[in-house]
Amino acid sequence: MRRLALALTAVIALSGSALAVDSDQKTPTRAPEFTSVPQDAVLSYNLIGLNVVDGQQNSVGEIKDIVIANGQLAGYILSVGGFLGLGERYVAVKPDSVALGYDADGKKWKAIIGASKDQLKAAPEFKYEGKFNRT
């Protein structure tokens, strides 16, 4: 029990710097507001890794990330091309470019985009660099 208490104390002491706020980041100044989650909402873990198909049900990519800007959903990062992670590239698309739906019979989420695999491969590339670097 004593070891557990010492380990917990050490973790708390060492995590202090990990909880630091950037100097340009705003800290909330009011108490949180709690909300309910609507039944038609989708959670991020349902989207990350979700296969994206075109109108003919051909696989054209996969949702790899979600872009949040100013507290709002700003886009999806899709991986396109490649095989087993080789030759893969990323593109950023606006949220309304992807139609999301839940297939109750198949008990899974679906994502459809109005673009072919070739169109997505030709789109401007998003790179995980700088503050977006995946470390």
Contact map, one row per residue, 1 for C-alpha under 8 A:
111110000000000000000000000000000000000000000000000000000000000000000000000000000000000000000000000000000000000000000000000000000000000
111111000000000000000000000000000000000000000000000000000000000000000000000000000000000000000000000000000000000000000000000000000000000
111111100000000000000000000000000000000000000000000000000000000000000000000000000000000000000000000000000000000000000000000000000000000
111111110000000000000000000000000000000000000000000000000000000000000000000000000000000000000000000000000000000000000000000000000000000
111111111000000000000000000000000000000000000000000000000000000000000000000000000000000000000000000000000000000000000000000000000000000
011111111100000000000000000000000000000000000000000000000000000000000000000000000000000000000000000000000000000000000000000000000000000
001111111110000000000000000000000000000000000000000000000000000000000000000000000000000000000000000000000000000000000000000000000000000
000111111111000000000000000000000000000000000000000000000000000000000000000000000000000000000000000000000000000000000000000000000000000
000011111111100000000000000000000000000000000000000000000000000000000000000000000000000000000000000000000000000000000000000000000000000
000001111111110000000000000000000000000000000000000000000000000000000000000000000000000000000000000000000000000000000000000000000000000
000000111111111000000000000000000000000000000000000000000000000000000000000000000000000000000000000000000000000000000000000000000000000
000000011111111100000000000000000000000000000000000000000000000000000000000000000000000000000000000000000000000000000000000000000000000
000000001111111100000000000000000000000000000000000000000000000000000000000000000000000000000000000000000000000000000000000000000000000
000000000111111111000000000000000000000000000000000000000000000000000000000000000000000000000000000000000000000000000000000000000000000
000000000011111111100000000000000000000000000000000000000000000000000000000000000000000000000000000000000000000000000000000000000000000
000000000001111111110000000000000000000000000000000000000000000000000000000000000000000000000000000000000000000000000000000000000000000
000000000000011111110000000000000000000000000000000000000000000000000000000000000000000000000000000000000000000000000000000000000000000
000000000000011111110000000000000000000000000000000000000000000000000000000000000000000000000000000000000000000000000000000000000000000
000000000000001111111000000000000000000000000000000000000000000000000000000000000000000000000000000000000000000000000000000000000000000
000000000000000111111100000000000000000000000000000000000000000000000000000000000000000000000000000000000000000000000000000000000000000
000000000000000000111110101000000000000000000000000000000000000000000000000000000000000000000000000000000000000000000000000000000000000
000000000000000000011111100000000000000000000000000000000000000000000000000000000000000000000000000000000000000000000000000000000000000
000000000000000000001111100000000000000000000000000000000000000000000000000000000000000000000000000000000000000000000000000000000000000
000000000000000000000111110000000000000000000000000000000000000000000000000000000000000000000000000000000000000000000000000000000000000
000000000000000000001111111000000000000000000000000000000000000000000000000000000000000000000000000000000000000000000000000000000000000
000000000000000000000001111100000000000000000000000000000000000000000000000000000000000000000000000000000000000000000000000000000000000
000000000000000000001000111110000000000000000000000000000000000000000000000000000000000000000000000000000000000000000000000000000000000
000000000000000000000000011111100000000000000000000000000000000000000000000000000000000000000000000000000000000000000000000000000000000
000000000000000000000000001111100000000000000000000000000000000000000000000000000000000000000000000000000000000000000000000000000000000
000000000000000000000000000111110000000000000000000000000000000000000000000000000000000000000000000000000000000000000000000000000000000
000000000000000000000000000111111000000000000000000000000000000000000000000000000000000000000000000000000000000000000000000000000000000
000000000000000000000000000001111100000000000000000000000000000000000000000000000000000000000000000000000000000000000000000000000000000
000000000000000000000000000000111110000000000000000000000000000000000000000000000000000000000000000000000000000000000000000000000000000
000000000000000000000000000000011111000000000000000000000000000000000000000000000000000000000000000000000000000000000000000000000000000
000000000000000000000000000000001111100000000000000000000000000000000000000000000000000000000000000000000000000000000000000000000000000
000000000000000000000000000000000111110000000000000000000000000000000000000000000000000000000000000000000000000000000000000000000000000
000000000000000000000000000000000011111010000000000000000000000000000000000000000000000000000000000000000000000000000000000000000000000
000000000000000000000000000000000001111110000000000000000000000000000000000000000000000000000000000000000000000000000000000000000000000
000000000000000000000000000000000000111110000000000000000000000000000000000000000000000000000000000000000000000000000000000000000000000
000000000000000000000000000000000000011111000000000000000000000000000000000000000000000000000000000000000000000000000000000000000000000
000000000000000000000000000000000000111111100000000000000000000000000000000000000000000000000000000000000000000000000000000000000000000
000000000000000000000000000000000000000111110110000000000000000000000000000000000000000000000000000000000000000000000000000000000000000
000000000000000000000000000000000000000011111110000000000000000000000000000000000000000000000000000000000000000000000000000000000000000
000000000000000000000000000000000000000001111111000000000000000001000000000000000000000000000000000000000000000000000000000000000000000
000000000000000000000000000000000000000000111111000000000000000000000000000000000000000000000000000000000000000000000000000000000000000
000000000000000000000000000000000000000001111111110000000000000000000000000000000000000000000000000000000000100000000000000000000000000
000000000000000000000000000000000000000001111111110000000000001000000000000000000000000000000000000000000000100000000000000000000000000
000000000000000000000000000000000000000000011111110000000000011111000000000000000000000000000000000000000000000000000000000000000000000
000000000000000000000000000000000000000000000111111000000000011100000000000000000000000000000000000000000000000000000000000000000000000
000000000000000000000000000000000000000000000111111100000000011100000000000000000000000000000000000000000000111000000000000000000000000
000000000000000000000000000000000000000000000000111110000011111000000000000000000000000000000000000000000000011000000000000000000000000
000000000000000000000000000000000000000000000000011111000011111000000000000000000000000000000000000000000000011110000000000000000000000
000000000000000000000000000000000000000000000000001111111111100000000000000000000000000000000000000000000000001110000000000000000000000
000000000000000000000000000000000000000000000000000111111111000000000000000000000000000000000000000000000000000111110000000000000000000
000000000000000000000000000000000000000000000000000011111100000000000000000000000000000000000000000000000000000111000000000000000000000
000000000000000000000000000000000000000000000000000011111100000000000000000000000000000000000000000000000000000000000000000000000000000
000000000000000000000000000000000000000000000000000011111110000000000000000000000000000000000000000000000000000100000000000000000000000
000000000000000000000000000000000000000000000000000011111111000000000000000000000000000000000000000000000000000000000000000000000000000
000000000000000000000000000000000000000000000000001111001111100000000000000000000000000000000000000000000000000000001000000000000000000
000000000000000000000000000000000000000000000000001111000111110000000000000000011000000000000000000000000000000000011001000000000000000
000000000000000000000000000000000000000000000000001110000011111000000000000001111000000000000000000000000000000000001000000000000000000
000000000000000000000000000000000000000000000001111100000001111100000000000001110000000000000000000000000000000000000000000000000000000
000000000000000000000000000000000000000000000011111100000000111111000000000111100000000000000000000000000000000000000000000000000000000
000000000000000000000000000000000000000000000001110000000000011111000000000111100000000000000000000000000000000000000000000000000000000
000000000000000000000000000000000000000000000001000000000000001111100000000111000000000000000000000000000000000000000000000000000000000
000000000000000000000000000000000000000000010001000000000000001111110000111110000000000000000000000000000000000000000000000000000000000
000000000000000000000000000000000000000000000000000000000000000011111000111110000000000000000000000000000000000000000000000000000000000
000000000000000000000000000000000000000000000000000000000000000001111111111000000000000000000000000000000000000000000000000000000000000
000000000000000000000000000000000000000000000000000000000000000000111111110000000000000000000000000000000000000000000000000000000000000
000000000000000000000000000000000000000000000000000000000000000000011111000000000000000000000000000000000000000000000000000000000000000
000000000000000000000000000000000000000000000000000000000000000000011111100000000000000000000000000000000000000000000000000000000000000
000000000000000000000000000000000000000000000000000000000000000000011111110000000000000000000000000000000000000000000000000000000000000
000000000000000000000000000000000000000000000000000000000000000001111011111000000000000000000010000000000000000000000000000000000000000
000000000000000000000000000000000000000000000000000000000000000001111001111100000000000000000110000000000000000000000000000000000000000
000000000000000000000000000000000000000000000000000000000000000001110000111110000000000000011110000000000000000000000000000000000000000
000000000000000000000000000000000000000000000000000000000000001111100000011111000000000000011110000000000000000000000000000000000000000
000000000000000000000000000000000000000000000000000000000000001111100000001111100000000001111000000000000000000000000000000001000000000
000000000000000000000000000000000000000000000000000000000000111110000000000111110000000001111000000000000000000000000000000000000000000
000000000000000000000000000000000000000000000000000000000000111100000000000011111000000111100000000000000000000000000000000000000000000
000000000000000000000000000000000000000000000000000000000001110000000000000001111100000111100000000000000000000000001001100000000000000
000000000000000000000000000000000000000000000000000000000001100000000000000000111110001110000000000000000000000000001000100000000000000
000000000000000000000000000000000000000000000000000000000000000000000000000000011111111110000000000000000000000000000000000000000000000
000000000000000000000000000000000000000000000000000000000000000000000000000000001111111100000000000000000000000000000000000000000000000
000000000000000000000000000000000000000000000000000000000000000000000000000000000111110000000000000000000000000000000000000000000000000
000000000000000000000000000000000000000000000000000000000000000000000000000000000111111100000000000000000000000000000000000000000000000
000000000000000000000000000000000000000000000000000000000000000000000000000000000111111100000000000000000000000000000000000000000000000
000000000000000000000000000000000000000000000000000000000000000000000000000000001110111110000000000000000000000000000000000000000000000
000000000000000000000000000000000000000000000000000000000000000000000000000000111110111111000000000000000000000000000000000000000000000
000000000000000000000000000000000000000000000000000000000000000000000000000000111100001111100000000000000000000000000000100011000000000
000000000000000000000000000000000000000000000000000000000000000000000000000011110000000111110000000000000000000000000000000011100000000
000000000000000000000000000000000000000000000000000000000000000000000000000011110000000011111000000000000000000000000001001111000000000
000000000000000000000000000000000000000000000000000000000000000000000000001111000000000001111100000000000000000000000000000011000000000
000000000000000000000000000000000000000000000000000000000000000000000000001111000000000000111110110000000000000000000000000000000000000
000000000000000000000000000000000000000000000000000000000000000000000000011100000000000000011111110000000000000000000000000000000000000
000000000000000000000000000000000000000000000000000000000000000000000000111100000000000000001111110000000000000000000000000000000000000
000000000000000000000000000000000000000000000000000000000000000000000000000000000000000000000111111000000000000000000000000000000000000
000000000000000000000000000000000000000000000000000000000000000000000000000000000000000000001111111000000000000011000000000000000000000
000000000000000000000000000000000000000000000000000000000000000000000000000000000000000000001111111100000000001111000000000000000000000
000000000000000000000000000000000000000000000000000000000000000000000000000000000000000000000001111110000000001110000000000000000000000
000000000000000000000000000000000000000000000000000000000000000000000000000000000000000000000000011111000000111100000000000000000000000
000000000000000000000000000000000000000000000000000000000000000000000000000000000000000000000000001111100000111000000000000000000000000
000000000000000000000000000000000000000000000000000000000000000000000000000000000000000000000000000111110011110000000000000000000000000
000000000000000000000000000000000000000000000000000000000000000000000000000000000000000000000000000011111111110000000000000000000000000
000000000000000000000000000000000000000000000000000000000000000000000000000000000000000000000000000001111111000000000000000000000000000
000000000000000000000000000000000000000000000000000000000000000000000000000000000000000000000000000000111110000000000000000000000000000
000000000000000000000000000000000000000000000000000000000000000000000000000000000000000000000000000000111111000000000000000000000000000
000000000000000000000000000000000000000000000000000000000000000000000000000000000000000000000000000001111111100000000000000000000000000
000000000000000000000000000000000000000000000000000000000000000000000000000000000000000000000000000001110111110000000000000000000000000
000000000000000000000000000000000000000000000110010000000000000000000000000000000000000000000000000111100011111000000000000000000000000
000000000000000000000000000000000000000000000000011100000000000000000000000000000000000000000000000111100001111100000000000000000000000
000000000000000000000000000000000000000000000000011110000000000000000000000000000000000000000000011110000000111110000000000000000000000
000000000000000000000000000000000000000000000000000111101000000000000000000000000000000000000000011100000000011111000000000000000000000
000000000000000000000000000000000000000000000000000111100000000000000000000000000000000000000000111000000000001111100000000000000000000
000000000000000000000000000000000000000000000000000001100000000000000000000000000000000000000000110000000000000111110000000000000000000
000000000000000000000000000000000000000000000000000001000000000000000000000000000000000000000000000000000000000011111011000000000000000
000000000000000000000000000000000000000000000000000001000001000000000000000000000000000000000000000000000000000001111111000000000000000
000000000000000000000000000000000000000000000000000000000011100000000000000000011000000000000000000000000000000000111111100000000000000
000000000000000000000000000000000000000000000000000000000000000000000000000000000000000000000000000000000000000000011111110000000000000
000000000000000000000000000000000000000000000000000000000000000000000000000000000000000000000000000000000000000000111111111000000000000
000000000000000000000000000000000000000000000000000000000001000000000000000000010000000000100000000000000000000000111111111000000000000
000000000000000000000000000000000000000000000000000000000000000000000000000000011000000010000000000000000000000000001111111000000000000
000000000000000000000000000000000000000000000000000000000000000000000000000000000000000000000000000000000000000000000111111100000000000
000000000000000000000000000000000000000000000000000000000000000000000000000000000000000000100000000000000000000000000011111110000000000
000000000000000000000000000000000000000000000000000000000000000000000000000000000000000000100000000000000000000000000000011111000000000
000000000000000000000000000000000000000000000000000000000000000000000000000000000000000011110000000000000000000000000000001111100000000
000000000000000000000000000000000000000000000000000000000000000000000000000010000000000011110000000000000000000000000000000111110000000
000000000000000000000000000000000000000000000000000000000000000000000000000000000000000001000000000000000000000000000000000011111001000
000000000000000000000000000000000000000000000000000000000000000000000000000000000000000000000000000000000000000000000000000001111101110
000000000000000000000000000000000000000000000000000000000000000000000000000000000000000000000000000000000000000000000000000000111111110
000000000000000000000000000000000000000000000000000000000000000000000000000000000000000000000000000000000000000000000000000000011111100
000000000000000000000000000000000000000000000000000000000000000000000000000000000000000000000000000000000000000000000000000000001111100
000000000000000000000000000000000000000000000000000000000000000000000000000000000000000000000000000000000000000000000000000000111111110
000000000000000000000000000000000000000000000000000000000000000000000000000000000000000000000000000000000000000000000000000000011111111
000000000000000000000000000000000000000000000000000000000000000000000000000000000000000000000000000000000000000000000000000000011001111
000000000000000000000000000000000000000000000000000000000000000000000000000000000000000000000000000000000000000000000000000000000000111
